[in-house]
Amino acid sequence: MQLDLISSFRNPEHIKALASAIKKECKTKINVMEVCGGHTHTIMKFGLPQILPDLIEFIHGPGCPVCIMPKERIDHAIALASMDDTILTTLGDMIRVPGSKTSLQKLRAEGKDIRSLYSPLDVLKIAMGNPDKKVIFFAIGFETTTPMSASLLKETIRLGIKNLYFHINHVTVPEPIDAIMSGGDSRINAFLGPSHVSVITGYGIFEPIAKRYNTPIVVAGFEPVDVMEGILMLVRQFNNKVCEAQNQYKRAVSKEGNINAQKLIDKYMCKRSHFRWRGLGDIKNSALKLRNEYANYDAEVVFDDILPKAQIDDHKLCICGDILKGNAKPFDCKVFGKACTPSSPMGSCMVSSEGACAAYYKYGQFIKE
């Protein structure tokens, strides 16, 4: 049953029918930024640019939470993992992301206890099973994974666990979109909004941006039929001269989102005044931290004296900032596919498989320049 459901959203005939409708109805140039790296992966993997009219151009957004993590935050993780009697845990590709001098992957090879979690819940078992160790959860993610971190803290308190600390690196989507659009040099005039983020936030969170910048936004699912239908909805907004936040992903997303998850986040976390994004720079109110009343669980507070304070920029040849704003493509970068590859990433867009440069590197032979 599940396979049949997925197949229906990858059905070639459905994709071709949507492509035909888009070609027929699209009458103006539309530069679409897909905010989420999951969309970038789908677009490249299924060769969607090849079946769309030249009037549709994809611009690749912040991608994923791994991609936007600045080197100084990675250096925090490295400093914490380097402490004696410490177990550092994290998710996804964070293990191999380079900091200013090394990576968690290299540090683990040198003997430090660094664990990539299959499920965040495992960190509770690790902490309870190692009461003589300092266990640190290096939390990353957009709004999608933030409720899990809040739930973990709730359980840590309920279970009376005293040796578990949280280094919070959760970021929020609307603020970087606003930063990109307010810069004045962006070519973007439409957005594919992130689907899993919107399950938590609701698609209504994007209405102020659509109105402020007269820019259509359609929240779409990750399957190729979802993306193509989202593009068609954007085309029709242009044709009808409307700029709204709309929802293609109705099978999972509502306007209000998951209210219980939002309340859970708000109980344990609050906005940071500033947060640096790799490739985009400092963006106000774009990330979360633990509330002051939970400071004894906050790794940034408890271990402040050992955490590096300096900001570390990417290599000068890296043009990820221009790529994220739609002013350049990965192929325009001098180090793309040469000095900068998925195994030795120099910039944010190459760090994770969901980054624009990583997607171009993997599927480049199918991309029309």
VENNORMO-V183279 format. One line per field, one symbol per residue. ss: DSSP state (a for helix, b for strand, c for the rest). Layout:
ss->???
This chain:
ss->caaaaaaacccaaaaaaaaaaaaaaccccbbbbbbbaaaaaaaaaccaaaaccccbbbbbbbbcccccbcaaaaaaaaaaaccccbbbbbcaaaaacbccccbaaaaaacccbbbbcccccaaaaaaaaccccbbbbbbbbcaaaaaaaaaaaaaaaaaccccbbbbbbbbcaaaaaaaaaacccccccbbbbcaaaaaaacaaaaaaaaaacccbbbbccccaaaaaaaaaaaaaaaacccccbbbcccccccccccaaaaaaaaaabbbccbbbbcccbbbbccbbbbcaaaaaabaaaacaaacccccccccccccaaaaacccccaaacccbcccbbccbcccaaaaccccaaaaaaaaaaaccc
